[in-house]
């Protein structure tokens, strides 16, 4: 049965960006193990079986929705009719908590606390955090960043995001200062920005995840989310934040950048022509 999964993954390999394809592969691996453990063939499953498997996973709704879509593709590829994954409904999780965003002061303190015995390791790790928070980069974008992608004179970086779409992001003054020091010590003019300092090889996704979760206490995406939200709270236009984050749709940016009622009220009071109290006659 493993061949059927391999054939499907080979079929879709060139239809998706590398990270998206890897995500689909990782979605299917547990499903394949689940079938093997129960000695069942995927073609023998019905809608109830598929729905029970997906809804029984202890993962977030987004993962379940993406998994259902991948399984629909998988069954369509093998021409199983009716497709048992065709109409799987994953209900929204009411009351689901959004990111508990740290304040600017807290993020500053956490980055400052990223210490290491090796001064270059410390500088590298702080720089990665600065790219995530200062420029809103995703984990994969930090991973792929090359020295040649950065224009230190113009203080911008050219990054490759989802769907292999490229965009330009500005760099903060603090990021530029740290970057110059880091590259000067490493004596690096080309190649990947973030490397294992012992092997010289580009850092893995797993290494970056561990850094942010274990040492910083935050996921990379939480730093990106905080970047966008803090920009909005300081009056930045939503369209500019959309461009910074590399979102194709404005409503995606809105999900990342929720504002508290108090923030909205203050913005109206500060910027709307009728936001201030009328002066007494």
N, C-alpha and C positions, 0 to 999 in steps of 0.2 A: 504493500500500500504506500510505502514511502516514495515510490516512483511517481505516483499520481500527484503527490505534493510537489516533488521536484519539477515535474513537467509544467505544472501551473506556474511556479515561481520563475522558471525559465521563460515561459510565454509572456509574462508581464514585465520581465526585467528591464526592457528598454522603453516602457511606457511611463515610468515614474522616475522621479529623482532618486538618487542613491539612498538617502535617509528614509524616504517614504517606502521604498522597496524593502529595505531592511526591517522597517516597522511591520510590514505585512508578513514577512517571514517569521518574525518573533511572535506575531499573533497566532500563526498557524502551528507553530511547534508544540505549544501546550495542548492544542486540540488534537494533534496527531498522537501525542502521548496518552491523552484521555481515551481515544479510540483503542489504542493498543492495549491499554490496561484492562479495558472491558471486552476485548476481543471482538470488536464490532467493526464493520466496514462502513465508511462514510455514506455509501450509496443506500445503506439499509436504514438510515435515520429518517425520521419525519420531522415536521415542524415542532412538535412538542419536545422532541429530544434536543433539537438545536436551541430552542428557546430556553429549555431547562439548563442547558450547559452555559449559555451566555449569561442568563440572569443569576445563575448560581455563583458566578465569579465574584470575588471580593476585590473588585476594581471600580474605578470611577465610571460614570455614565459615558463619558467621551470615549473611553477605551472600548466599552461594550458596543457603542454605536459603530465605531470603526471596525471592530471585529465582525459585526453582523454584515457590514458592507463587503468585507474581504471574503467572508464565507459565501455570500451571494455570488461573487465573481468566481469563486472556486467551483461551486456547483454548476454555474452556467458554462464554465470552461469544459467540464466533463459531461455536459448535456444531460444532467439529471432533471427529469421532469415528473411531477411538478417540483420546482426548486424549494426544498424545505426551509431555506433561509430567506425566501423572497419577501415575506411580510412580517419579519420579527420586529416587534415594537418595544423599544426601551424607553420607559417612562422617565420623565424628568424627576430629579430628586428634590422634592419640595423642601425648602429650608436648608438646602445645601450651602455650606459656608463658603464665602469667597476668601481669597487670600487675606490673612491678617497682616496687613502691610506694616512694616516697621517705619518709624519716622526717619526723617533726614538725619537727625542727631544719632539715632540708633544705628543706622547703616554706616555712618561715619565712624562710629565707635567700633563696629564689628570689623571694618576694613583695617582700621588702625591696630586691632588686636591680632591680625594675621601675622604672627611672628614666626620665625624659624631660625635655627642655628646657622644655616647657610644664608648669608645676606642676599644672594642672588635668587634663591628659592623664595624668600620672603617678598622680594621685589616683583618677581614673576607672578606670584599668587595675588598680590595686591593689584597688579596691573590687570589681571583677568577680571577681578571684581569690578575694577574701574570701567572696563569695556562693557560689562553687563549692566551696570547701573548708570554710568555716564552716557553711554551711547545706545543702550537698549538692545544689545546683541543677544541672540539665542546661543545656546550651548554649541550647536553645530557650527554657527558662524564664528565663534571664538576659536573653535577647533581648526577650521579651515584657513584662518587668517594668515597671510604671508607678509613678509617684510615689504615686498614689492607692491602690496596692495595699499600701502600707507603713504600719504603725501604729508610729511611733517611740516612743510612750508605752509601749505594751505590748511593744515590741521583737519584732514579728512581721511577716511578709510573707505575702500571699496570692498563690500562684502557680498558673498553669495549666500542667499537665503533659500527658503522653501521653493521647490520647483526650479531650482538653479537660476532664480531671478536675482539679478545684481542690483545693488543700490549704493548710494553714497551716504555715509553717516558722518556727522561732525564729531570731533574729539574734544573733550574738555581740556582746559589748560592744565589741570592736574594730571590727566592721562598723558598728554604730550610730554610733560616734564619727566614722568616716570618712565615713559617709553624711551626717551633719549638716553636716560641713565642705564636702563636695562640692556638696550642694544649696544651701547658703548662698552659695557662690561663684557657682554657676550662676544663682542666683535663680529656681529652678524649684520651683513648687508643684504642677504638674500635668504630664501627658504622660509620655513614656518616660524611664526613669532613665538609660539608657546611650545617648548620642547621639554623632554625629560633631560635634565642637565647632566645626567650620567651617560646616557646613550646618544644624545643629540637628536633623537627621533621625535616626531610630532606627538604631542600628548593624545591619549585616547579619550573617547567620550566618558568612559568609566572613571578615569582619573579626574577629569573636570567635575563630574558629578560628585565624587567623594570629597573633593576640595570644598565645594560650596555647601554640601550637606553637613559634613563632619566638622570642618574648621570654621566655616562662616555661619553655620546654623540656618542657612536659607538655600532654597533651590535657585538655580540660575534664572528660571522663569519668574520667580518672585522678585528678583532684582530688576528684571526687565519690566515687570508689572509696576514696581515701585517707581522706576524711572519715568514711565508714562504718566502715572497718577500724580507724581510730584510736579511734573511739568504743567499738567492741566491746572493743578491747584495754584500754581504761580501765574496763571493767565495765558498759557500757551494755547494756540489755536488747535482744535482737534484734527484738522487736516494736516497740520505740520507733524503732529504726533503720529498720525497714520503713515506719513511718508517716512518718518524716522524708523518706525517699527517694521516697515515693509509689508503692510497689510493691503491686499487688493480691495477689500471692502471696508467702508467706514464703520459698519455695524460691528465688525470684528474688533476694531479699536475701542469701541464703546464698551465691549465686554471686559477688556483689560483695564479700563480706566474709569471705573465707577467712582462717583463723587458722593460725599455725604451731603445730606440735606442742608446742613449748615454751610458747607462750601458753596453750594448753588445759591443759597440765599444771599450770602455775602457778595458773590459775583454780581448778582442782579442789583443789589444795593449800590455797589461800587460803579457799575458800568451802564446801567439802564438810565435813560433820561428821566424816568419817573421813579427811580429807585430810592431817592432820598425823601425824607419827610418834608412836606411843604412848609415853607416859612410862615409864621403867623402874620395875618393881615394887620 
